[in-house]
Amino acid sequence: MVFVGNPGMIQIHSGPVNKVAMMGPWINVLDPGFNLHLREDHIASAWLVRKPTVDGLVCSLELFDAQGRTIAMMFGERKPGQAERCDWRNLLESLVEGAPAETVPC
Protein backbone atom coordinates (compact mmCIF):
# COMPACT_ATOMS: atom_id res chain seq x y z
CA MET A 1 0.00 0.00 0.00
CA VAL A 2 1.32 3.43 -0.95
CA PHE A 3 0.00 6.62 0.67
CA VAL A 4 0.91 9.90 -1.09
CA GLY A 5 -0.67 13.21 -0.22
CA ASN A 6 -0.69 16.96 -0.46
CA PRO A 7 -2.57 19.59 1.58
CA GLY A 8 -5.80 18.78 -0.29
CA MET A 9 -5.93 14.99 -0.50
CA ILE A 10 -4.31 11.61 0.05
CA GLN A 11 -4.04 8.99 -2.71
CA ILE A 12 -3.88 5.37 -1.54
CA HIS A 13 -2.93 2.52 -3.83
CA SER A 14 -3.19 -1.12 -2.78
CA GLY A 15 -1.94 -3.93 -4.92
CA PRO A 16 0.95 -4.79 -7.17
CA VAL A 17 3.04 -2.24 -9.03
CA ASN A 18 4.03 -3.44 -12.50
CA LYS A 19 5.47 -0.75 -14.75
CA VAL A 20 8.27 1.29 -13.13
CA ALA A 21 10.31 3.67 -15.29
CA MET A 22 13.31 5.75 -14.24
CA MET A 23 13.55 9.12 -16.00
CA GLY A 24 16.32 11.34 -14.67
CA PRO A 25 15.62 11.94 -10.97
CA TRP A 26 12.05 10.62 -11.33
CA ILE A 27 10.83 7.17 -10.30
CA ASN A 28 7.58 6.69 -12.21
CA VAL A 29 4.90 4.08 -11.71
CA LEU A 30 2.88 3.95 -14.92
CA ASP A 31 0.17 1.37 -14.26
CA PRO A 32 -3.46 1.50 -15.36
CA GLY A 33 -5.32 3.03 -12.44
CA PHE A 34 -2.18 4.14 -10.56
CA ASN A 35 0.41 6.72 -11.53
CA LEU A 36 3.14 7.87 -9.18
CA HIS A 37 5.90 10.34 -10.01
CA LEU A 38 8.48 10.51 -7.23
CA ARG A 39 11.54 12.79 -7.30
CA GLU A 40 14.25 10.57 -5.82
CA ASP A 41 16.54 13.57 -5.27
CA HIS A 42 13.89 15.20 -3.02
CA ILE A 43 14.03 12.34 -0.50
CA ALA A 44 16.09 13.67 2.42
CA SER A 45 15.40 10.77 4.79
CA ALA A 46 13.76 7.37 4.84
CA TRP A 47 12.60 5.65 8.00
CA LEU A 48 11.61 2.11 8.83
CA VAL A 49 8.78 2.59 11.32
CA ARG A 50 7.56 -0.24 13.55
CA LYS A 51 4.14 0.35 15.11
CA PRO A 52 2.48 -1.91 17.66
CA THR A 53 -1.21 -2.55 16.89
CA VAL A 54 -3.90 -4.88 18.18
CA ASP A 55 -3.06 -7.10 15.17
CA GLY A 56 0.65 -7.22 16.01
CA LEU A 57 3.59 -5.22 14.74
CA VAL A 58 3.03 -3.19 11.54
CA CYS A 59 6.08 -1.85 9.65
CA SER A 60 6.23 0.93 7.10
CA LEU A 61 8.78 2.71 4.95
CA GLU A 62 8.26 6.47 5.28
CA LEU A 63 9.96 9.03 3.02
CA PHE A 64 10.49 12.69 3.99
CA ASP A 65 11.78 15.83 2.26
CA ALA A 66 14.39 18.25 3.65
CA GLN A 67 11.69 20.20 5.54
CA GLY A 68 10.47 17.03 7.26
CA ARG A 69 7.28 16.79 5.20
CA THR A 70 5.99 13.36 4.31
CA ILE A 71 6.54 12.41 0.67
CA ALA A 72 5.15 8.86 0.80
CA MET A 73 4.39 6.05 3.22
CA MET A 74 4.49 2.39 2.18
CA PHE A 75 2.88 -0.46 4.10
CA GLY A 76 2.36 -4.13 3.38
CA GLU A 77 -1.19 -4.71 2.20
CA ARG A 78 -3.36 -6.25 4.91
CA LYS A 79 -6.89 -6.10 6.26
CA PRO A 80 -7.90 -5.22 9.84
CA GLY A 81 -7.63 -8.31 12.02
CA GLN A 82 -4.80 -9.75 9.91
CA ALA A 83 -1.14 -9.87 10.88
CA GLU A 84 1.44 -8.22 8.68
CA ARG A 85 3.03 -10.45 6.03
CA CYS A 86 6.47 -11.78 6.93
CA ASP A 87 7.86 -11.19 3.44
CA TRP A 88 7.00 -7.47 3.67
CA ARG A 89 8.56 -7.10 7.11
CA ASN A 90 11.69 -8.96 6.06
CA LEU A 91 12.01 -6.84 2.90
CA LEU A 92 11.95 -3.66 4.99
CA GLU A 93 14.40 -5.06 7.52
CA SER A 94 16.79 -5.89 4.66
CA LEU A 95 16.93 -2.16 3.80
CA VAL A 96 18.35 -1.16 7.18
CA GLU A 97 22.06 -0.39 6.87
CA GLY A 98 24.16 -2.70 9.01
CA ALA A 99 21.19 -4.93 9.83
CA PRO A 100 21.93 -8.63 10.26
CA ALA A 101 20.94 -10.88 7.35
CA GLU A 102 18.52 -12.81 9.56
CA THR A 103 14.78 -12.38 9.27
CA VAL A 104 12.55 -10.81 11.89
CA PRO A 105 10.07 -13.11 13.65
CA CYS A 106 6.48 -12.62 12.49
C-alpha positions in Angstrom: 0.0 0.0 0.0 1.3 3.4 -1.0 0.0 6.6 0.7 0.9 9.9 -1.1 -0.7 13.2 -0.2 -0.7 17.0 -0.5 -2.6 19.6 1.6 -5.8 18.8 -0.3 -5.9 15.0 -0.5 -4.3 11.6 0.1 -4.0 9.0 -2.7 -3.9 5.4 -1.5 -2.9 2.5 -3.8 -3.2 -1.1 -2.8 -1.9 -3.9 -4.9 1.0 -4.8 -7.2 3.0 -2.2 -9.0 4.0 -3.4 -12.5 5.5 -0.7 -14.8 8.3 1.3 -13.1 10.3 3.7 -15.3 13.3 5.7 -14.2 13.5 9.1 -16.0 16.3 11.3 -14.7 15.6 11.9 -11.0 12.1 10.6 -11.3 10.8 7.2 -10.3 7.6 6.7 -12.2 4.9 4.1 -11.7 2.9 4.0 -14.9 0.2 1.4 -14.3 -3.5 1.5 -15.4 -5.3 3.0 -12.4 -2.2 4.1 -10.6 0.4 6.7 -11.5 3.1 7.9 -9.2 5.9 10.3 -10.0 8.5 10.5 -7.2 11.5 12.8 -7.3 14.2 10.6 -5.8 16.5 13.6 -5.3 13.9 15.2 -3.0 14.0 12.3 -0.5 16.1 13.7 2.4 15.4 10.8 4.8 13.8 7.4 4.8 12.6 5.6 8.0 11.6 2.1 8.8 8.8 2.6 11.3 7.6 -0.2 13.6 4.1 0.4 15.1 2.5 -1.9 17.7 -1.2 -2.5 16.9 -3.9 -4.9 18.2 -3.1 -7.1 15.2 0.7 -7.2 16.0 3.6 -5.2 14.7 3.0 -3.2 11.5 6.1 -1.9 9.7 6.2 0.9 7.1 8.8 2.7 5.0 8.3 6.5 5.3 10.0 9.0 3.0 10.5 12.7 4.0 11.8 15.8 2.3 14.4 18.2 3.6 11.7 20.2 5.5 10.5 17.0 7.3 7.3 16.8 5.2 6.0 13.4 4.3 6.5 12.4 0.7 5.2 8.9 0.8 4.4 6.0 3.2 4.5 2.4 2.2 2.9 -0.5 4.1 2.4 -4.1 3.4 -1.2 -4.7 2.2 -3.4 -6.2 4.9 -6.9 -6.1 6.3 -7.9 -5.2 9.8 -7.6 -8.3 12.0 -4.8 -9.8 9.9 -1.1 -9.9 10.9 1.4 -8.2 8.7 3.0 -10.5 6.0 6.5 -11.8 6.9 7.9 -11.2 3.4 7.0 -7.5 3.7 8.6 -7.1 7.1 11.7 -9.0 6.1 12.0 -6.8 2.9 11.9 -3.7 5.0 14.4 -5.1 7.5 16.8 -5.9 4.7 16.9 -2.2 3.8 18.3 -1.2 7.2 22.1 -0.4 6.9 24.2 -2.7 9.0 21.2 -4.9 9.8 21.9 -8.6 10.3 20.9 -10.9 7.4 18.5 -12.8 9.6 14.8 -12.4 9.3 12.5 -10.8 11.9 10.1 -13.1 13.6 6.5 -12.6 12.5 
